[in-house]
Amino acid sequence: MAGLRGDNMSESIGVELGGRGAFAIAVVVALFALSGCQSGYRDNAKLTTNSLRSGDFAQAQSHAGDGLKSCSDRDRLCCLLEAGRTSQLAGDIESSIALYDQADAITRPFLSDQAEAKISEAVTTTLVNQTMSEYRGTPAERIMLNSLQALNRMSMGDMAGARVDLNRSLVWQQVSAHRFAEEIDAEQRAAFAAAKGQSIDLGSGSRDPRLEQLTASVQDLHGYALFANPFATYLRAVFLLASSRDAGDMENARADLKQVMGMEPSMQSLAGADLLTLDDKLRGVNPPYTWILFLSGLAPYYDEFRLDIPIPVGRVNYVSAAFPVLKRNDALVEGFAAEAGGSSTQAALLSDMDRIVGEQYRLRLPGIIAQEVASSAIKAAAVWASSTYGSGNDSTAAAIIQIAGIIYQATSTAADLRVWHSMPKRIYALRLPTPDDGNITLKRPDGSALTTVYVKPSEGHLLTISLPSPESAAPSIMTADFPLSN
């Protein structure tokens, strides 16, 4: 197994510098590493998530707002997403729109003309850790961002704005495969280039059987075709079906509904009924329907998995590394039913975010492993090289430099755990004729009441019911109205 040549590494870090100069460099590097540890972001994300699990939406909004105020530039997108979603759950729709708009301004350039991945940034993350990169969001998060913003705008009566967001979510689905592949390629190339420059063999570390724990966590999770999210596609279809009479919109809705039926078999009956309604509407038959979306639970998150990788560096046979491992939030209400007008309607599973997030994690995993193994080996090599500095000349300076290097290595070994914690875990859907009395009772799978909603009779509606935790006393409810005069 090829290892690192300690004498060449000593030359590469410039041991010709004087003791004070080398010490200063080591201290600066250590402090630089500390700035990328994400401790503030992680602590705030935990507070926000705990509030959501307890069903306290107002407190979650407060925590997310505090996190945004102290958020670093590189973590800002994550902070905006959490603040936008918690504001939405708390019923502060105007604030949620403003926060989502700021998040969209960060991601939108990557939709068309701006390069997705930066090699220079990938090299930096390899030399320090992956928390040093600017967070740009995953395809799943970008699609969800525009979909949830569309719900905001619909609830405020801004149908033109909702259409823009829904179309944007569709474009994200179309371009994500290519752009995500570019990002993965950049990460891997940077890792192997950095390792090759220091004569480090990444293969031995990347093949460590203990890393199978990372892939094992997502073995059963397979996403939908082409980075698609059936929720985003179905939401656009419902919007077009409920809000428009234009023949072109109806054909787009038809295509969307057929795509949903192909992606999620559970939606065959519901989307099939929507197709019949679409044909009726084209013939001038337009009875009022109410669609209900149920956003249940919380999406997966990352935990840190640390281990020693067998890569010989100088007289050190192992290097310490940290990797993100995907964890699932199992607490949720699995489905619901709606009772209205003396009849009951069961919901269908529309989208499983565990599947979507899990597949995207699995695709990124080889690049994550390569970068972290390279990063750990290079930092260990630097520490080893510093320990050989000044032997026989300035042993005190050498010891100080080595200590600073050890601090640098320890504090900069951190996995990138950034993710949109408050995204829903699963999304269910149903539709029913708008009841004459306007009363709709939603029930949990065990038959217990979830909530009762009143809608205006003789109109179309879209209700969005969010319940991040089964412990929540009451769900968050958003309503969009579609007068039949459209």
C-alpha positions as CSV (number, residue, x, y, z in Angstrom):
1,M,0.0,0.0,0.0
2,A,1.5,3.3,-1.1
3,G,1.7,5.8,1.7
4,L,2.9,9.3,2.2
5,R,6.6,10.2,2.0
6,G,7.2,12.3,5.1
7,D,10.4,14.0,3.8
8,N,8.7,15.3,0.7
9,M,5.8,16.6,2.7
10,S,8.2,18.5,4.9
11,E,9.5,20.3,1.9
12,S,5.9,20.9,0.7
13,I,4.9,22.8,3.8
14,G,8.0,25.0,3.8
15,V,10.0,23.9,6.8
16,E,12.6,26.4,5.9
17,L,10.5,29.0,7.7
18,G,11.7,30.2,11.1
19,G,10.1,28.8,14.2
20,R,8.0,31.8,14.9
21,G,6.8,32.0,11.3
22,A,5.9,28.3,11.2
23,F,4.2,28.6,14.5
24,A,2.1,31.6,13.3
25,I,1.0,29.7,10.3
26,A,0.0,26.7,12.4
27,V,-2.0,28.8,14.7
28,V,-3.8,30.6,11.9
29,V,-4.6,27.3,10.3
30,A,-6.0,26.0,13.5
31,L,-8.2,29.0,14.0
32,F,-9.3,28.8,10.4
33,A,-10.3,25.2,11.1
34,L,-12.3,26.2,14.2
35,S,-14.3,28.6,12.1
36,G,-15.7,25.7,10.0
37,C,-16.9,23.5,12.8
38,Q,-20.6,24.4,12.4
39,S,-21.2,24.3,16.2
40,G,-23.5,27.3,16.1
41,Y,-25.5,26.0,13.2
42,R,-25.8,22.5,14.7
43,D,-26.9,23.7,18.1
44,N,-29.6,26.0,16.6
45,A,-30.8,23.3,14.2
46,K,-31.2,21.0,17.2
47,L,-33.3,23.6,19.1
48,T,-35.5,24.2,16.0
49,T,-36.0,20.5,15.4
50,N,-36.8,19.8,19.0
51,S,-39.5,22.5,19.0
52,L,-41.0,21.0,15.9
53,R,-41.1,17.6,17.5
54,S,-42.9,19.0,20.4
55,G,-45.4,20.8,18.2
56,D,-44.5,24.3,19.2
57,F,-44.4,26.1,15.8
58,A,-43.9,29.6,17.3
59,Q,-40.9,28.5,19.3
60,A,-39.4,26.8,16.3
61,Q,-39.9,30.0,14.3
62,S,-38.1,31.9,17.1
63,H,-35.2,29.5,17.2
64,A,-34.8,29.5,13.4
65,G,-34.9,33.3,13.4
66,D,-32.2,33.5,16.0
67,G,-30.1,31.1,14.0
68,L,-30.5,33.2,10.9
69,K,-29.3,36.3,12.7
70,S,-26.0,34.6,13.7
71,C,-25.7,32.5,10.5
72,S,-22.4,32.5,8.6
73,D,-22.5,33.3,4.9
74,R,-21.7,29.8,3.9
75,D,-24.6,28.4,6.0
76,R,-27.0,31.1,5.1
77,L,-29.2,29.0,2.7
78,C,-29.8,26.4,5.3
79,C,-30.7,29.1,7.8
80,L,-33.1,30.7,5.4
81,L,-34.8,27.4,4.6
82,E,-35.4,26.6,8.2
83,A,-36.6,30.2,9.0
84,G,-38.9,30.1,5.9
85,R,-40.5,26.7,6.8
86,T,-40.9,27.4,10.5
87,S,-42.6,30.8,9.7
88,Q,-44.9,28.9,7.3
89,L,-45.8,26.4,9.9
90,A,-46.4,29.2,12.5
91,G,-48.8,30.9,10.0
92,D,-46.6,33.9,9.3
93,I,-47.0,33.6,5.6
94,E,-45.7,37.0,4.7
95,S,-42.4,36.4,6.5
96,S,-42.1,32.9,5.0
97,I,-42.5,34.4,1.5
98,A,-39.8,36.9,2.1
99,L,-37.4,34.3,3.6
100,Y,-38.1,31.8,0.8
101,D,-37.5,34.6,-1.8
102,Q,-34.0,35.2,-0.2
103,A,-33.3,31.5,-0.4
104,D,-34.5,31.4,-4.0
105,A,-32.1,34.2,-4.9
106,I,-29.2,32.1,-3.7
107,T,-30.2,29.0,-5.6
108,R,-31.7,30.5,-8.8
109,P,-28.4,31.3,-10.5
110,F,-27.6,27.6,-10.5
111,L,-30.8,27.0,-12.5
112,S,-29.3,28.4,-15.7
113,D,-26.0,30.1,-16.2
114,Q,-23.9,29.8,-13.1
115,A,-21.5,26.9,-12.7
116,E,-22.7,24.4,-10.1
117,A,-19.4,23.4,-8.7
118,K,-16.2,25.3,-8.0
119,I,-12.9,23.3,-8.2
120,S,-11.1,25.8,-6.0
121,E,-13.7,25.5,-3.3
122,A,-13.6,21.7,-3.5
123,V,-9.8,21.9,-3.0
124,T,-10.3,24.1,0.1
125,T,-12.9,21.6,1.6
126,T,-10.4,18.8,1.0
127,L,-7.6,20.6,2.8
128,V,-9.9,21.6,5.8
129,N,-13.3,20.0,5.8
130,Q,-16.5,20.0,3.8
131,T,-18.2,22.5,6.1
132,M,-16.0,25.2,4.6
133,S,-18.0,25.2,1.4
134,E,-20.9,27.5,0.7
135,Y,-24.1,25.5,1.1
136,R,-26.1,25.6,-2.2
137,G,-28.9,23.1,-1.4
138,T,-29.6,19.7,-2.9
139,P,-31.9,19.1,-5.8
140,A,-34.5,17.8,-3.4
141,E,-34.3,21.0,-1.3
142,R,-34.5,23.3,-4.3
143,I,-37.5,21.6,-5.7
144,M,-39.2,21.7,-2.3
145,L,-38.3,25.3,-1.8
146,N,-40.3,26.5,-4.9
147,S,-43.1,24.1,-4.2
148,L,-43.7,25.3,-0.7
149,Q,-43.3,28.9,-1.9
150,A,-46.0,28.2,-4.4
151,L,-48.3,27.1,-1.6
152,N,-47.6,30.3,0.2
153,R,-48.5,32.4,-2.8
154,M,-51.6,30.5,-3.5
155,S,-52.8,31.0,0.1
156,M,-52.3,34.7,-0.4
157,G,-54.2,34.7,-3.7
158,D,-51.0,35.4,-5.8
159,M,-51.8,32.9,-8.5
160,A,-49.4,34.5,-11.0
161,G,-46.5,34.2,-8.5
162,A,-47.5,30.6,-7.7
163,R,-47.4,29.7,-11.3
164,V,-43.8,31.0,-11.6
165,D,-42.7,28.9,-8.6
166,L,-44.4,25.8,-9.8
167,N,-42.8,26.1,-13.2
168,R,-39.4,26.7,-11.6
169,S,-39.8,23.5,-9.5
170,L,-40.4,21.6,-12.8
171,V,-37.3,23.1,-14.4
172,W,-35.3,22.1,-11.3
173,Q,-36.4,18.5,-11.8
174,Q,-35.4,18.6,-15.4
175,V,-31.9,20.0,-14.9
176,S,-30.9,18.4,-11.6
177,A,-29.4,15.2,-13.0
178,H,-26.8,17.0,-15.1
179,R,-26.0,19.7,-12.5
180,F,-25.8,17.2,-9.6
181,A,-23.4,15.0,-11.7
182,E,-21.2,18.0,-12.2
183,E,-21.0,18.7,-8.5
184,I,-20.2,15.1,-7.6
185,D,-17.5,15.0,-10.3
186,A,-15.8,18.2,-9.0
187,E,-15.7,16.8,-5.4
188,Q,-14.1,13.6,-6.5
189,R,-11.6,15.2,-8.8
190,A,-10.5,17.7,-6.2
191,A,-10.0,14.9,-3.6
192,F,-7.9,12.7,-5.9
193,A,-5.9,15.6,-7.2
194,A,-5.0,16.8,-3.7
195,A,-4.1,13.2,-2.6
196,K,-2.0,12.6,-5.7
197,G,-0.1,15.8,-5.1
198,Q,1.0,14.4,-1.7
199,S,1.6,10.8,-2.8
200,I,-1.4,9.5,-0.8
201,D,-3.2,6.4,-1.8
202,L,-6.9,7.0,-1.3
203,G,-7.9,3.6,-2.3
204,S,-6.9,1.9,0.9
205,G,-9.0,4.2,3.1
206,S,-12.0,4.4,0.7
207,R,-12.3,0.6,0.8
208,D,-12.4,0.3,4.6
209,P,-15.3,-2.1,5.2
210,R,-16.5,0.0,8.1
211,L,-17.6,2.6,5.6
212,E,-20.3,0.2,4.5
213,Q,-22.3,1.5,7.5
214,L,-22.9,4.6,5.4
215,T,-24.3,2.9,2.4
216,A,-26.2,0.4,4.5
217,S,-28.3,3.3,5.9
218,V,-29.8,4.0,2.4
219,Q,-29.8,0.6,0.7
220,D,-33.6,0.4,0.7
221,L,-34.1,4.0,-0.5
222,H,-34.5,4.5,-4.2
223,G,-35.7,7.8,-5.5
224,Y,-38.1,8.7,-8.3
225,A,-36.9,9.1,-11.9
226,L,-34.7,11.9,-12.9
227,F,-34.6,13.6,-9.5
228,A,-38.3,14.1,-9.7
229,N,-40.6,14.7,-6.8
230,P,-44.2,13.6,-7.4
231,F,-45.4,16.2,-4.8
232,A,-44.0,19.1,-6.9
233,T,-45.5,17.6,-10.1
234,Y,-48.9,16.9,-8.7
235,L,-49.1,20.3,-7.0
236,R,-48.6,21.9,-10.4
237,A,-51.3,19.7,-12.0
238,V,-53.8,20.5,-9.2
239,F,-53.0,24.2,-9.6
240,L,-53.6,24.2,-13.3
241,L,-56.7,22.0,-13.0
242,A,-58.2,24.2,-10.3
243,S,-57.3,27.7,-11.4
244,S,-57.4,27.7,-15.2
245,R,-59.6,27.0,-18.2
246,D,-56.8,27.4,-20.8
247,A,-56.5,24.4,-23.1
248,G,-52.7,24.6,-22.9
249,D,-52.8,24.5,-19.1
250,M,-55.1,21.5,-19.2
251,E,-52.7,19.6,-21.4
252,N,-49.8,20.4,-19.1
253,A,-51.9,19.2,-16.2
254,R,-52.6,16.0,-18.1
255,A,-48.9,15.4,-18.7
256,D,-48.2,16.1,-15.0
257,L,-50.9,13.7,-13.8
258,K,-49.6,10.9,-16.0
259,Q,-46.1,11.5,-14.8
260,V,-47.3,11.2,-11.2
261,M,-49.1,8.0,-12.0
262,G,-45.9,6.6,-13.4
263,M,-43.7,7.7,-10.4
264,E,-46.0,6.7,-7.5
265,P,-48.3,3.7,-8.0
266,S,-50.3,4.7,-4.9
267,M,-51.5,7.7,-6.9
268,Q,-53.1,5.7,-9.7
269,S,-56.7,6.1,-8.5
270,L,-56.5,9.8,-7.4
271,A,-54.6,11.1,-10.4
272,G,-56.8,9.0,-12.6
273,A,-59.9,10.7,-11.1
274,D,-58.2,14.1,-11.7
275,L,-57.8,13.1,-15.4
276,L,-61.5,12.5,-15.7
277,T,-62.2,15.8,-14.0
278,L,-59.9,17.5,-16.5
279,D,-61.9,16.0,-19.4
280,D,-65.1,17.2,-17.8
281,K,-63.8,20.7,-17.4
282,L,-62.8,20.8,-21.0
283,R,-66.5,20.0,-21.8
284,G,-67.7,22.8,-19.5
285,V,-68.5,20.6,-16.5
286,N,-66.8,22.1,-13.5
287,P,-68.1,20.9,-10.1
288,P,-66.2,22.2,-7.0
289,Y,-63.5,19.9,-5.5
290,T,-61.3,20.3,-2.5
291,W,-57.8,18.8,-2.6
292,I,-56.0,18.1,0.7
293,L,-52.3,17.6,1.1
294,F,-50.9,16.2,4.3
295,L,-47.2,16.9,5.0
296,S,-46.3,14.5,7.8
297,G,-43.1,14.1,9.9
298,L,-39.6,15.4,9.3
299,A,-37.2,14.5,6.5
300,P,-33.9,12.6,7.2
301,Y,-31.0,14.4,8.8
302,Y,-27.3,13.7,9.2
303,D,-25.3,12.5,12.1
304,E,-21.5,12.4,12.4
305,F,-19.7,9.0,12.0
306,R,-16.1,9.1,13.1
307,L,-13.5,6.4,12.7
308,D,-9.7,5.9,12.1
309,I,-8.8,5.2,8.5
310,P,-5.8,2.9,7.8
311,I,-3.5,5.2,5.8
312,P,0.2,5.3,6.9
313,V,1.5,8.9,7.3
314,G,5.0,9.2,8.5
315,R,5.0,7.0,11.7
316,V,1.2,7.3,12.0
317,N,-0.7,4.3,10.6
318,Y,-4.2,5.7,11.0
319,V,-5.8,9.0,10.4
320,S,-9.0,10.2,12.0
321,A,-11.9,11.0,9.7
322,A,-15.6,12.1,10.0
323,F,-18.4,11.3,7.7
324,P,-22.1,12.3,7.5
325,V,-24.5,9.3,7.9
326,L,-28.1,9.6,7.0
327,K,-30.6,9.1,9.8
328,R,-34.4,8.8,9.5
329,N,-37.0,10.5,11.6
330,D,-39.4,7.7,12.3
331,A,-42.1,9.6,14.2
332,L,-45.0,10.6,11.9
333,V,-48.7,10.0,11.3
334,E,-48.9,7.6,8.4
335,G,-51.8,8.8,6.3
336,F,-55.2,10.3,7.0
337,A,-58.8,10.2,6.0
338,A,-61.3,13.0,5.4
339,E,-65.0,12.9,6.3
340,A,-67.5,15.3,4.7
341,G,-71.1,15.1,3.5
342,G,-71.6,11.7,5.2
343,S,-68.8,9.9,3.3
344,S,-65.2,9.1,4.0
345,T,-62.2,9.4,1.7
346,Q,-58.8,7.8,2.3
347,A,-55.6,9.5,1.3
348,A,-52.9,8.1,-1.0
349,L,-49.2,8.3,-0.5
350,L,-47.9,11.0,-2.9
351,S,-44.2,11.4,-2.1
352,D,-41.7,9.9,0.3
353,M,-38.8,12.3,1.0
354,D,-36.8,9.6,2.6
355,R,-36.5,8.0,-0.8
356,I,-35.5,11.2,-2.5
357,V,-33.0,12.4,0.1
358,G,-31.6,8.9,0.5
359,E,-30.8,8.4,-3.2
360,Q,-29.1,11.8,-3.5
361,Y,-27.0,11.0,-0.5
362,R,-26.0,7.6,-1.9
363,L,-25.0,9.3,-5.2
364,R,-22.8,11.8,-3.4
365,L,-21.3,9.3,-1.0
366,P,-18.2,8.2,-3.0
367,G,-17.2,11.9,-3.4
368,I,-17.8,12.5,0.3
369,I,-15.6,9.6,1.3
370,A,-12.9,10.5,-1.1
371,Q,-12.7,14.1,0.1
372,E,-12.8,13.2,3.8
373,V,-10.1,10.5,3.5
374,A,-7.9,12.8,1.5
375,S,-8.5,15.7,3.9
376,S,-7.6,13.6,7.0
377,A,-4.5,12.1,5.4
378,I,-3.2,15.5,4.2
379,K,-3.7,17.1,7.7
380,A,-2.1,14.1,9.4
381,A,0.9,14.5,7.0
382,A,1.2,18.2,7.9
383,V,1.2,17.4,11.6
384,W,3.9,14.7,11.1
385,A,6.0,17.0,9.0
386,S,5.7,19.7,11.7
387,S,6.9,17.3,14.3
388,T,10.2,16.8,12.5
389,Y,10.8,20.5,12.2
390,G,13.6,22.0,14.3
391,S,14.9,18.8,15.8
392,G,18.3,19.6,17.2
393,N,17.8,23.3,16.6
394,D,14.6,24.6,18.2
395,S,12.9,21.7,19.9
396,T,10.6,24.0,21.9
397,A,9.3,25.6,18.7
398,A,8.9,22.2,17.1
399,A,6.8,21.0,20.1
400,I,4.6,24.1,20.0
401,I,4.1,23.7,16.2
402,Q,3.2,20.1,16.6
403,I,0.7,20.8,19.3
404,A,-0.9,23.5,17.1
405,G,-1.0,21.0,14.3
406,I,-2.7,18.4,16.4
407,I,-5.3,21.0,17.5
408,Y,-5.8,21.9,13.9
409,Q,-6.3,18.3,12.9
410,A,-8.7,17.5,15.7
411,T,-10.8,20.7,15.4
412,S,-11.0,20.5,11.6
413,T,-12.1,16.9,11.5
414,A,-15.9,17.5,11.1
415,A,-18.6,16.1,8.8
416,D,-20.8,18.3,6.9
417,L,-24.2,17.9,8.5
418,R,-26.1,20.7,6.8
419,V,-29.5,19.8,5.6
420,W,-33.1,21.2,5.5
421,H,-34.3,19.7,8.8
422,S,-37.9,21.0,8.6
423,M,-38.8,19.5,5.3
424,P,-41.7,16.9,5.6
425,K,-41.0,13.2,5.6
426,R,-44.0,12.0,3.7
427,I,-46.7,13.7,1.7
428,Y,-50.2,12.3,1.3
429,A,-53.1,13.5,-0.9
430,L,-56.8,13.1,-1.4
431,R,-59.6,15.1,-3.0
432,L,-63.4,15.2,-2.4
433,P,-66.3,17.2,-3.6
434,T,-66.5,20.4,-1.7
435,P,-69.2,19.7,0.9
436,D,-72.4,21.7,0.9
437,D,-72.0,22.6,4.5
438,G,-68.2,23.4,4.1
439,N,-67.2,21.1,7.0
440,I,-64.4,18.6,6.6
441,T,-63.1,16.5,9.4
442,L,-59.6,15.0,9.1
443,K,-58.8,11.8,11.0
444,R,-55.7,9.9,11.8
445,P,-55.3,6.2,10.7
446,D,-56.6,5.0,14.1
447,G,-59.8,7.0,13.7
448,S,-59.0,9.8,16.1
449,A,-59.7,13.3,15.1
450,L,-56.8,15.3,13.6
451,T,-58.6,18.6,12.9
452,T,-61.8,20.0,11.5
453,V,-61.6,22.6,8.7
454,Y,-64.3,24.8,7.2
455,V,-64.2,25.7,3.5
456,K,-66.5,27.9,1.5
457,P,-69.2,25.8,-0.2
458,S,-69.5,25.8,-4.0
459,E,-65.8,26.7,-4.6
460,G,-62.6,24.8,-5.2
461,H,-60.0,24.6,-2.5
462,L,-56.5,23.3,-1.7
463,L,-55.8,22.6,1.9
464,T,-52.3,22.0,3.1
465,I,-52.1,20.2,6.5
466,S,-48.7,20.0,8.1
467,L,-47.9,17.8,11.2
468,P,-44.1,17.6,11.8
469,S,-44.7,15.4,14.8
470,P,-47.4,13.0,16.1
471,E,-47.0,14.8,19.4
472,S,-48.3,18.1,17.9
473,A,-51.5,19.2,19.6
474,A,-52.8,20.7,16.3
475,P,-51.5,20.8,12.7
476,S,-50.6,23.8,10.7
477,I,-53.2,24.6,8.1
478,M,-53.0,26.6,4.9
479,T,-55.9,27.2,2.5
480,A,-55.9,28.3,-1.1
481,D,-59.3,29.1,-2.7
482,F,-60.2,28.6,-6.4
483,P,-63.5,30.3,-7.3
484,L,-65.3,28.4,-10.1
485,S,-65.6,31.6,-12.1
486,N,-61.9,31.1,-13.2
